[in-house]
Amino acid sequence: MTDQTYRLVVVSAGVSDPSSTRLLADRAVQRTVATLEARGHRATVTVIDLRELLPELPQALSSQLLGPKFTQAVESLGAADGIIAAAPVYKAGASGLFTSFFQVLDNDLLIGKPVILAATAGTARHALVVDHEMRALFAYLRALPVPTGLFASTEDWTDKALGTRIDRAATELAILVESGFARAVRDDSWGRYQHSFGSAGGTELGIDLDSDLMRLATGGTLRDGEDPFDLSKG
């Protein structure tokens, strides 16, 4: 497989400016792009900065109604071939902004998608958050985290070992992206997953969401001249 263009999406929950979380994510995606290019491919990069979604988050959490920026983020993740997800660590856990965002997502959105998991903190005491908490979250979402998790505390930025781990994670992500695993899983095994209504935009149950009754049920309107009680249309 050569000369393919792959879509990479960065999800960063850093809120400071500059953000060490965003820096770690940027380094990971840059190395992934370079690795894909060395293997004869191209890559596009979309960045989802979660702090820009904060005004829309309460409504998304309480009612599952997504604002325009949230909708755009979901569409980007749905089209992604590979994801870099990075969070700051607060009080021994990934930030609430990070976990809340992924809790809002449809259950089936990330099935089979390869992901680099990354976290930053002020101390190495939080190093296990990537594997103990973030990896469990993405396992529930049925994504495919690469074997190498990335964690950077304050002292790690001057350590060459961080660059080695970034290179290793980027190589793992590039190989998984190149394999087409996520697409193959969806094409060949989609029906074997236990989908819930709404978890994949209606495709999970084969329901026509553009029918008259479904448009009304979801708050839409009928087309001009349509009679909601006209049974001749089935």
C-alpha positions as CSV (number, residue, x, y, z in Angstrom):
1,M,0.0,0.0,0.0
2,T,1.6,3.2,-1.1
3,D,0.9,6.9,-1.7
4,Q,-2.1,7.0,0.7
5,T,-3.3,10.1,2.5
6,Y,-4.2,9.4,6.1
7,R,-6.2,11.7,8.4
8,L,-4.7,12.3,11.9
9,V,-6.6,14.0,14.6
10,V,-5.1,15.5,17.8
11,V,-7.3,15.9,20.8
12,S,-5.6,18.2,23.4
13,A,-7.2,19.0,26.8
14,G,-4.5,21.5,27.8
15,V,-5.9,24.8,29.0
16,S,-2.8,26.9,29.6
17,D,-1.0,28.9,27.0
18,P,1.6,27.6,26.2
19,S,0.4,24.1,27.1
20,S,2.8,21.3,27.8
21,T,0.0,18.9,27.0
22,R,-0.4,20.4,23.5
23,L,3.4,20.4,23.1
24,L,3.5,16.6,23.8
25,A,0.6,16.0,21.4
26,D,2.3,18.1,18.7
27,R,5.6,16.3,19.0
28,A,3.8,12.9,18.8
29,V,1.8,13.9,15.7
30,Q,4.8,15.5,14.0
31,R,6.8,12.2,14.4
32,T,3.8,10.2,13.2
33,V,3.5,12.4,10.0
34,A,7.3,12.0,9.4
35,T,7.0,8.3,9.8
36,L,4.1,8.0,7.4
37,E,5.9,10.1,4.9
38,A,9.1,8.0,5.2
39,R,6.9,5.0,4.4
40,G,5.6,6.6,1.3
41,H,2.3,8.2,2.5
42,R,0.9,11.6,3.1
43,A,-1.0,12.8,6.2
44,T,-3.3,15.6,7.1
45,V,-3.6,16.9,10.7
46,T,-6.7,18.3,12.5
47,V,-6.4,19.6,16.0
48,I,-9.3,19.6,18.4
49,D,-8.5,22.0,21.2
50,L,-11.0,21.0,24.0
51,R,-10.8,24.4,25.8
52,E,-12.6,25.9,22.7
53,L,-15.5,23.4,23.3
54,L,-16.0,24.4,26.9
55,P,-19.0,26.7,26.3
56,E,-20.8,23.7,24.6
57,L,-19.8,21.1,27.1
58,P,-22.6,21.5,29.7
59,Q,-25.4,21.1,27.1
60,A,-23.6,18.1,25.5
61,L,-23.3,16.4,28.9
62,S,-26.8,17.1,30.1
63,S,-28.8,16.6,26.9
64,Q,-26.5,15.0,24.3
65,L,-27.3,18.0,22.1
66,L,-24.1,19.1,20.4
67,G,-23.2,22.6,19.4
68,P,-21.4,23.4,16.1
69,K,-17.9,23.1,17.4
70,F,-18.7,19.9,19.2
71,T,-20.3,18.5,16.1
72,Q,-17.3,19.4,14.0
73,A,-15.0,17.7,16.5
74,V,-17.1,14.5,16.3
75,E,-17.1,14.5,12.5
76,S,-13.3,14.9,12.5
77,L,-12.9,11.9,14.9
78,G,-15.3,9.8,12.9
79,A,-13.2,10.4,9.7
80,A,-9.9,9.9,11.5
81,D,-7.4,7.2,10.6
82,G,-5.4,7.8,13.7
83,I,-5.8,9.8,16.9
84,I,-3.4,11.4,19.4
85,A,-5.3,12.1,22.7
86,A,-3.5,14.1,25.3
87,A,-4.6,15.3,28.8
88,P,-3.1,17.1,31.7
89,V,-3.3,15.2,35.0
90,Y,-5.0,16.8,38.0
91,K,-5.2,15.0,41.4
92,A,-4.1,11.6,40.1
93,G,-6.5,11.6,37.1
94,A,-6.9,12.9,33.6
95,S,-8.6,16.3,33.6
96,G,-12.4,16.5,33.8
97,L,-12.4,18.3,30.4
98,F,-10.7,15.4,28.7
99,T,-12.8,12.6,30.3
100,S,-16.1,14.6,29.9
101,F,-15.4,15.1,26.2
102,F,-14.9,11.4,25.5
103,Q,-17.9,10.4,27.7
104,V,-20.1,12.5,25.5
105,L,-19.0,10.7,22.3
106,D,-21.1,8.0,20.6
107,N,-20.2,4.5,21.9
108,D,-19.3,3.3,18.4
109,L,-17.5,6.4,17.1
110,L,-13.9,5.1,17.8
111,I,-14.3,1.4,17.2
112,G,-10.9,0.0,16.0
113,K,-9.3,3.4,15.6
114,P,-5.6,3.5,16.7
115,V,-4.8,6.0,19.4
116,I,-1.7,7.4,21.0
117,L,-2.5,8.1,24.7
118,A,-0.5,10.9,26.3
119,A,-0.5,12.8,29.6
120,T,1.5,15.5,31.3
121,A,1.9,16.4,35.0
122,G,4.2,18.3,37.3
123,T,5.5,15.2,38.9
124,A,6.3,11.6,37.9
125,R,3.9,10.4,40.7
126,H,1.1,10.5,38.0
127,A,2.9,8.4,35.4
128,L,0.5,5.5,35.7
129,V,-2.6,7.6,34.8
130,V,-2.0,6.8,31.1
131,D,-2.2,3.0,31.5
132,H,-4.5,2.7,34.5
133,E,-7.1,5.3,33.6
134,M,-6.9,6.5,30.1
135,R,-6.3,3.1,28.6
136,A,-9.4,1.8,30.4
137,L,-11.5,4.6,29.0
138,F,-10.4,3.9,25.4
139,A,-10.9,0.2,25.9
140,Y,-14.5,0.9,26.8
141,L,-14.8,2.9,23.6
142,R,-13.3,0.0,21.8
143,A,-10.5,2.0,20.3
144,L,-7.0,0.6,19.8
145,P,-4.4,2.4,21.9
146,V,-0.8,1.7,20.8
147,P,1.4,-0.2,23.2
148,T,3.5,2.7,24.1
149,G,1.8,5.3,26.3
150,L,3.4,8.8,26.6
151,F,3.8,10.6,29.9
152,A,5.9,13.7,30.5
153,S,6.5,15.3,33.9
154,T,8.5,18.5,34.4
155,E,11.9,16.7,34.4
156,D,11.1,14.6,31.4
157,W,11.3,17.4,28.9
158,T,15.1,17.5,29.1
159,D,15.5,13.7,29.0
160,K,16.3,12.0,25.7
161,A,14.2,9.0,26.8
162,L,11.0,11.0,26.1
163,G,12.0,11.5,22.5
164,T,12.7,7.8,22.2
165,R,9.2,7.0,23.6
166,I,7.6,9.5,21.2
167,D,9.4,7.9,18.2
168,R,8.3,4.5,19.3
169,A,4.6,5.5,19.8
170,A,4.6,7.3,16.5
171,T,5.9,4.3,14.7
172,E,3.3,2.1,16.3
173,L,0.5,4.5,15.3
174,A,1.8,4.8,11.7
175,I,1.9,1.0,11.3
176,L,-1.6,0.6,12.6
177,V,-2.9,3.4,10.5
178,E,-1.2,2.0,7.4
179,S,-2.8,-1.4,8.2
180,G,-6.3,-0.1,7.7
181,F,-7.4,-2.1,10.8
182,A,-10.2,0.2,11.8
183,R,-11.7,0.3,8.4
184,A,-11.5,-3.5,8.0
185,V,-13.1,-4.0,11.4
186,R,-16.0,-1.8,10.4
187,D,-16.4,-3.4,7.0
188,D,-16.2,-7.0,8.1
189,S,-17.4,-7.1,11.8
190,W,-19.7,-4.1,12.3
191,G,-22.8,-6.3,12.8
192,R,-21.0,-8.3,15.5
193,Y,-20.8,-5.4,17.9
194,Q,-23.6,-4.6,20.3
195,H,-24.7,-1.2,19.1
196,S,-27.2,1.1,20.9
197,F,-29.6,3.4,19.2
198,G,-27.9,6.6,18.2
199,S,-24.4,5.3,18.7
200,A,-23.5,5.6,15.1
201,G,-25.9,8.2,13.6
202,G,-28.6,5.6,13.0
203,T,-26.5,3.3,10.8
204,E,-26.1,0.8,13.6
205,L,-29.8,-0.3,13.4
206,G,-30.5,0.5,9.7
207,I,-33.1,3.1,10.6
208,D,-34.1,5.7,8.1
209,L,-33.6,8.9,10.1
210,D,-34.9,11.0,7.3
211,S,-38.5,9.6,7.4
212,D,-41.4,11.9,8.3
213,L,-41.9,10.5,11.8
214,M,-38.3,10.4,12.6
215,R,-37.8,14.0,11.6
216,L,-40.7,14.9,13.9
217,A,-39.4,12.8,16.7
218,T,-36.1,14.5,16.6
219,G,-37.5,18.0,16.7
220,G,-37.5,18.6,12.9
221,T,-40.4,19.6,10.7
222,L,-42.2,18.1,7.8
223,R,-41.5,19.3,4.2
224,D,-44.0,21.8,2.8
225,G,-47.3,20.3,2.0
226,E,-46.7,17.0,3.8
227,D,-49.5,15.5,6.0
228,P,-48.1,13.6,9.1
229,F,-51.2,11.4,9.0
230,D,-51.0,10.4,5.3
231,L,-50.5,6.6,5.5
232,S,-50.2,6.2,1.8
233,K,-46.4,6.7,2.1
234,G,-46.1,3.7,4.5
